[in-house]
Amino acid sequence: MKVGVVTFPGSLDDVDAQRAVGLGGHEAVALWHGDADLRGVDAVVLPGGFSYGDYLRCGAISRFSPVMTEVVAAAERGMPVLGICNGFQVLCESHLLPGALIRNQRQKFLCLDQPLRIENNRTPWTSAYDEGAEVTIVLKNGEGSFVADTETLDRLEGEGRVVARYLGANPNGSLRDIAGICNERGNVVGLMPHPEHSVEELTGSGTDGLGFFTSLVAAAFA
Ligand SMILES: NC(=O)CC[C@H](N)C(=O)O
C-alpha cells in the first residue's frame, strides 16, 4: 500500500515514520503540509514532533494546513489515518477524534519505554496484535495527558474505542490510562506513544511498534 506521511513545519518524526512504513512492507510517500492533494495514497500517518512550534496549542495551527482539508475528507470516506503523538494532537484539534491532550500531570517532558495493552485490534492499525497484547513502545511528549468529559470517556469505553492503555504507573495523568483511541468507524487512530521508534532492535527500544505498520496489510485483505 502507499502510505502518505505528512511533514508540517516542525515535524520531527516524519522520517522515522517513513522508515517504519517501509519496514511494515509499504511504500512511504512524503506529503507536505501545503499539499492540496494526497498523491493517491491509501493511508496517511501524521507523525510526531512540534508542528508550528506547538504555538497556541499542540496541533492547533496544523489543523488549518491545506493538506488537512484532504486528510479530513479522506478519513471521513474511511481512509486509514494514524496520528502519532503530535499527530494525535492534530487529530483531536481537527475533530476527527474527541477529547484533547494537555500538559503531562507532572509538568515534565517524558521519554521512556512505556508498557501498554492493546485493547482494540479491530482497527487497520492494530489488527496484527492479539487483543489484550502487552507491548512496550517509546513514549516522549510534554503534552500527552488525554482528557475528555465523562460522557465522552464512557462512550469511548462502551464502544470499544480505547485502542491502547498505559500499563503500570500512569506516566502523564491520562484519564482512564488512555494511550490511544479511534473514531467510531475505527479507521482513524490517535496514539500518544511512538510505534515508529520501536521497530528495530538496533535502536534498543524493541520491535513491538512494528505491528502498527504491518497491520495495514492484514486490514486491507481482511
Ligand atoms: N513527540 C512528540 O510528538 C511531541 C508532541 C508534542 N509536541 C508534545 O510535546 O507533547
The ligand as a Gaussian input file, in Angstrom:
#p B3LYP/6-31G(d) Opt

LIG

0 1
 N        6.924000      13.617000      20.437000
 C        6.014000      14.450000      20.077000
 O        5.345000      14.269000      19.048000
 C        5.795000      15.648000      20.918000
 C        4.365000      16.102000      20.838000
 C        4.082000      17.440000      21.452000
 N        4.670000      18.478000      20.735000
 C        4.370000      17.414000      22.918000
 O        5.432000      17.820000      23.367000
 O        3.540000      16.975000      23.637000

